[in-house]
Amino acid sequence: MSDLSGQTALVTGSARGIGRAIAVRYAALGAQVVVNYHSDTAAAHATVAQIEAAGGRAVAVQGDVAVSADLDRLFATTLEHYGRLDVVVANAGREVISQPVIDVADADFDALVAVNVRGAFFTLQRGAKLVADGGRLIYIGSSTTVSPHPGTGLYSASKVFAQQLVRVLAMELGARDVKVNTILPTATAGAGVFTDVVEGDEFHRVNAKIRPLGGRGGTPEDAADAAEYLASPLARWVSGQSLLIAGGAVQ
C-alpha cells in the first residue's frame, strides 16, 4: 500500500459514493482528510466517524462547490485545520443519464453546469494555487466522455470541460512538480444515480454482459484504487492523463 503519512487530502463531495471511498482510502494510507459535503450532514459525519474509528484523522466541512465563497471557506478551513494541502480531488458533481438532449430545459442546463463546470473549474483553480509543490490534483470525470450514450448529452458534455482543463493545468503546473490527472469511472453501484441498486437489478445484468473483467459494474473502491495510485509515488511521472476505470470495457 502507498504511504500518505503527513499529507493532507481534500475530497469534494465525499460524504457518499466515490468521494467517500477515496476519503476513507486516503485516511487509511495515513493522510489527514477533509470531507466536503453539500447538504447531507449525517453522511459526512458518518464518513468522518468511520475514518476516526480506524485510527485516521478527518474533519467534515460543508460547502457548495458552485458557490465561490463556499470554496474559499473550504480551502481556508483546510489550511487552518491542517496547515498544508497535498492532494485535491475534485469529485463533487451532478449526474443525469436518462435525459435526451431535446428534453433539456434551461433550468436543467444551469443546474448541471453550475456544479460540473463551474464547481470543477474553480475547485481545480484553487487547488492549483494552494496545493504544495509536488502535490496532486485529481478530477473525477465520467466514462461517458469517451463513449457516447443516448440520454447523457448534457451530462457528458459538462464532464468534458474539466477533463480538458486537467490537460492544461498539467502543463501549467509541471514546473512545480504538481501532477494533474483525471479518473473516468464507469457506471458505479453505490454512487450517483446508481446509489441504491441492489443485487438482481438490471444494472448488474447489463454490466455482466459488457465488462470482460469480472462481469460486473464498477464499485467506489475501483475508483479509490485509481485515486490511490495517482496520489502515490508510483504516479510521480504521470500528468495530464485520463484513466478509464471500466472493467475492460470501452464505456
Summary of the structure (lengths in Angstrom):
residues: 251
radius of gyration: 17.1
end to end distance: 27.9
largest distance: 50.1
contacts: 900
relative contact order: 0.15
helix: 48%
strand: 15%
